[in-house]
Amino acid sequence: MAIDPVRMEIDQETREAIREAFQDLKNPVTLNVFVGPNCKYCDESIKIAKVLEEEAPERNGEKLVKVRIFEKGKDDAEFKRQRVERIPTTTLLEGSIRYTGTPSGEEIRGLVETIIRISQEDSGLDPSTVEKIKSIKKPVHIEIIVTPQCPYCPYAALLANMFAFEAWRNGKKDFIADTVEAYENPDIADKYHVTSVPAIAINGILAFVGVPYEEDFIERIIDAIEGRKFKTEVISESATSI
C-alpha cells in the first residue's frame, strides 16, 4: 500500500464547526502529540491539535483543550509511559485512547466528539455495556484501521474510544483504543489484509469490517479475551474500499 494520504485542510468553516461543537465542553481535556525527527506528518498532527486548542473555549483564562507535545529522543520517558512507539501519535487519557498517524480528514469529527464526551464524562454507552467493560480483567488492544476519506471510520473510532474511556475511568489502563491511519502505517493495514475501512482488530485478530453495533462489539471483545474463535464480520453498508 503505497498511496499517499489525501489531506483535507481545516478551513474556516471547519474551524467554526469545531468552535460551535466545543461549546459543549465542561472539563479540561489534554491532547498529547508525540513527534520526532524525519517525520513526514508530525507537523500536520501538531497543526490539527493546535487548531482544536485554539477553537476551544476558555475557563478562568485557560483553554478547555490543552495540547502537550513530546519529542522522540527528548521525552522518551513519556513515550514509554503512554506506550507510544510510532510517530506521529496523538493520545488522550494517558495513552488509553490513541491515534497512530495523523487524525486528519474525516477523523477530525470523531476526535472532536471523543474530546466532548470525555469532557462531559459521558461515554453515551448503554449501562449494560459499561458493566461488561468493568468485568474485563485481561488486556485489550483494539486497532481501528482508517483512512482520511472514509465517512464511516469516525463512528467506529468513536465507539472504540468510548469503550476505552469507560475502561480507563474504572481503573483499567491496559484497555487501548488505537485508531491507525492506514496510509501512514501500511504494515499494520497489510497485516490484516485490509481492503476496506474501517477494519477493526481485537488483540491482533480482525473482528469487523465496517461499523459494528455496540452490543456486538463488546461481545466480540469478550470472545477475544476468552480465547473463543470467531469469524470476521463484514458490515458492507458501513465500509468503504481503499
N, C-alpha and C positions, 0 to 999 in steps of 0.2 A: 504494500500500500504506500505509494509514493506521491499521493496527491497533496498539494499544498492547501492548507485550510483557506476557505474564503472568509475573510474578516469583515465584520459589519461595524461601521463607525457608530459611536454613540453620538447621535446628532442632538440638536436642541429639543426636538420633540420627545426623544427617548429620555433625555435628562428631565424634562418636565413630568413625564410619566413616572419616573423614579421618584422625583420630589413629591409628587402627589401621593404615591403609594406609601412613602416613608412618613407621611403624616400620622400613620397608624402605629409608629414606633412608641414603645413605652419605656423600655430599659435599654441601657447601652449594650452594644454588640461589638465584639472585636473581630476584625478580619486580619489574619496573618498571611503575608505573602512571602514565599520562600523563593529566592532568586540566586543567581550565581554567574560566573564568567562564561563567555561563549554560549550564551543562551538566546536563541532567536526570538522567543516570545515573552521573555521576562518583562521587558519594558511595557508590553501590552497588558500583562497581568497587573502590573503596578498602576497603569493608567486607569484600568477598569475599577480597581479598588479605590483609587483616589476620587474618581467620579462619584462612587457610592458614598464616600465620606463627605464630599462636597455637597451633595444633594440631601443629606440627612439633616433634620432639624437639630437645634441646639437646646440643651438644658443646663442652666447655671453656667453658661459660657462654654460648654463642652459639647462636641458633636455626639449624637447617639450612635453613630457608626464610626469606630476608630480603626485606623489602619496601622499595623506594625509590619516592618519589612526586615527580613532576616537574610543575610548573605552567606552562601556556602563558603567555607574556609575561614569565616569570621565568627559565625554564630552556630557552629556545629553542634554545640550542646542543645540548642533549641531544636535543630533538625532532629536530633536523636530523641529528645523528649516527646516531640509530636510525631515521631515515626515517619518523617518525610525523607524520601530517597531521591525524588526526581524534581527537576526544576523546569518551568515554574510550577509551583503548587500553592494553592490558596486554601487555608484551613479556618474552621471555626470550632469552638468547644474543645480546645487543646488537641486538635487533630482528629477528633471523633467524626467530624464532617470534613471531607477533603475534596478539592478539585485538582486532580492531577492533569496539568495542562491549563490552558487559558479558558476561563469561563466566558467565552465571547459569544456573539450572535444570540441565538435563541436561549442559550443557557443563562444569560443575564436575568431573564424573567424568573427562572427557578431559584437563582441565588437571591434575588430581591425578596421573593416570598419566603425563602428559608430564613433570611435575616429578620423579617417581620414576625414570623411565628416564634422564633427564639426570643425576640424582644418582648413579645406578648406572653411568653411562657405557655404557649398553647399550640400543641402539635396538630390539633384537628383530627387525631386518630380516634377510632372507636375505643371505648373503655375496655372492651374485651381484647382488642389488640394490645393495648397498653399492659394489661395483666399478663398476657403471654410473653411480652418482651421482658417483663420483670422476672419471669420464671426462667429465663435463659441463663445458663451457668457456664457456657463454653464460648470461646472467641468466635466472633462473626466478622467476616470481611466481605462486604457487598461491593462489587465493581459494576458501575453503570457506564457502559461504553456509549459515547455520544459523539455527535458532530455539531458544528455551529449552526448548520442549516436545518436541523431536524426539529419539526414543530412539536413532536411528541416527547422528545427527550427531557425537557424541563419537568414534565409531570412525573416521569419515572425517577428522576433525580430528587425531586422534592419529597416523594413518598419515602424513598430510602433515607433521605436526610432526616425526616421526622422520626423514623424508626430509631436512627442513631441518637437523635435528640432525647427521645424517651429513655433509651438505654443509658445515656450519659447522665441524665439527671436522676437516675436511680442507681448511680454509682458504678455502672458497667462501662469501664473505659476501654475494654477490648472489643467493642462493637463499633465497626468503622463503616461509614458510607463513603465510597470513593468514586466520584464522577470522573471518568477518564476520557479525555479528548482523543478521539481515535487517530486523527491525522498526526498529532504530535507524539503519540505513543503507539506506533503501528505494531510493535512487537506484542503489546497486550491485545490489540484487536485481532492480530493474526493467531495468537494463542487460542482464541475462542472461535476462529474461522468466521469472524463477523462479516456479514454482507448486508445486514440491515440493522438499524438502530431505532430505539435504544435496545441494547443487548445487556442482560443482567446476569452476572455470575455471582454465586454464593459459595464462599470458601473454595474457589477455584473450579467450580462446576457451573456450566452455563445452564441457567434455570428458565429464563424468559427471553423472548424476542418480542418487543412491544411493551406496553404499559400494563402491568398486572393489576387485578383487583387487590385491595388491601388484605382481604381475608385469605386470598390465595398466596400472597406474598409471605405473610407470616407463617403459614403452614409449610411453605417450601423451605423457609429458613429453619424451621424446627426439623423437617426431614433431613436437611443437610447436616445439622449439628448432631443428629442422632444416627447418622450414617445410613439412612434409608435411601435406596436408589430411586431416581426419578428421571423422566424424560424432559427434554427441553420443550416448553410450551410456546408455540408461536401464535402471537395475537396480531394477525396481519393488518387489521384495521387501525392499529396504533403503532405501526412501524414504517420506516421509510428506507429505501435502498441507499447504499453509499457507493 
